[in-house]
Amino acid sequence: MQENIFIITVHALLAAFGGLARQLNLLNKSPLRPVSLISGCIIASFIGVIFYFLSAHFGIDSYIGYAAAGLSGWVGPQILDTLVQQVLRMAGIKAD
């Protein structure tokens, strides 16, 4: 179990670094706000942890899992926003 906690933490940190890299990449488009930075990293970490469980379930190689966790951090908030919009649309709920 300790090994799983370590691997989950690594996935979360890689995803958070991916989210941080995205925020830093967008610096020239909009100013960096601390709240935005923290929330982006938390969302990215959540996506990284979810990806850990998916990769463990499907037996994806650990190195590919680590790389995908970092990449999921880069696109994490956008994936969640798109997924939520699709679910709301399918449920017939109008989002404001």
ZIHU-V689394 format. One record per residue. N is the residue number from 1. RES is the residue in one letter. SS is DSSP state (A for helix, B for strand, O for the rest). D_FIRST is the distance of its C-alpha to the first C-alpha in whole Angstrom. Layout:
n: {N | N}
res: {RES | RES}
ss: {SS | SS}
d_first: {D_FIRST | D_FIRST}
This chain:
n: {1 | 2 | 3 | 4 | 5 | 6 | 7 | 8 | 9 | 10 | 11 | 12 | 13 | 14 | 15 | 16 | 17 | 18 | 19 | 20 | 21 | 22 | 23 | 24 | 25 | 26 | 27 | 28 | 29 | 30 | 31 | 32 | 33 | 34 | 35 | 36 | 37 | 38 | 39 | 40 | 41 | 42 | 43 | 44 | 45 | 46 | 47 | 48 | 49 | 50 | 51 | 52 | 53 | 54 | 55 | 56 | 57 | 58 | 59 | 60 | 61 | 62 | 63 | 64 | 65 | 66 | 67 | 68 | 69 | 70 | 71 | 72 | 73 | 74 | 75 | 76 | 77 | 78 | 79 | 80 | 81 | 82 | 83 | 84 | 85 | 86 | 87 | 88 | 89 | 90 | 91 | 92 | 93 | 94 | 95 | 96}
res: {M | Q | E | N | I | F | I | I | T | V | H | A | L | L | A | A | F | G | G | L | A | R | Q | L | N | L | L | N | K | S | P | L | R | P | V | S | L | I | S | G | C | I | I | A | S | F | I | G | V | I | F | Y | F | L | S | A | H | F | G | I | D | S | Y | I | G | Y | A | A | A | G | L | S | G | W | V | G | P | Q | I | L | D | T | L | V | Q | Q | V | L | R | M | A | G | I | K | A | D}
ss: {O | A | A | A | A | A | A | A | A | A | A | A | A | A | A | A | A | A | A | A | A | A | A | A | A | O | O | O | O | O | O | O | O | A | A | A | A | A | A | A | A | A | A | A | A | A | A | A | A | A | A | A | A | A | A | A | A | A | O | O | O | A | A | A | A | A | A | A | A | A | A | A | A | A | A | A | A | A | A | A | A | A | A | A | A | A | A | A | A | A | A | O | O | O | O | O}
d_first: {0 | 4 | 5 | 5 | 6 | 9 | 10 | 11 | 12 | 14 | 15 | 17 | 18 | 20 | 21 | 22 | 24 | 26 | 27 | 28 | 30 | 32 | 33 | 34 | 36 | 38 | 39 | 43 | 43 | 42 | 41 | 38 | 37 | 34 | 33 | 33 | 31 | 28 | 28 | 28 | 25 | 23 | 24 | 23 | 20 | 19 | 21 | 18 | 15 | 17 | 18 | 14 | 14 | 17 | 17 | 14 | 16 | 19 | 17 | 19 | 19 | 16 | 20 | 21 | 18 | 19 | 22 | 22 | 20 | 23 | 25 | 24 | 24 | 28 | 29 | 26 | 29 | 31 | 29 | 28 | 32 | 33 | 31 | 32 | 36 | 35 | 34 | 37 | 39 | 38 | 38 | 42 | 41 | 43 | 41 | 42}
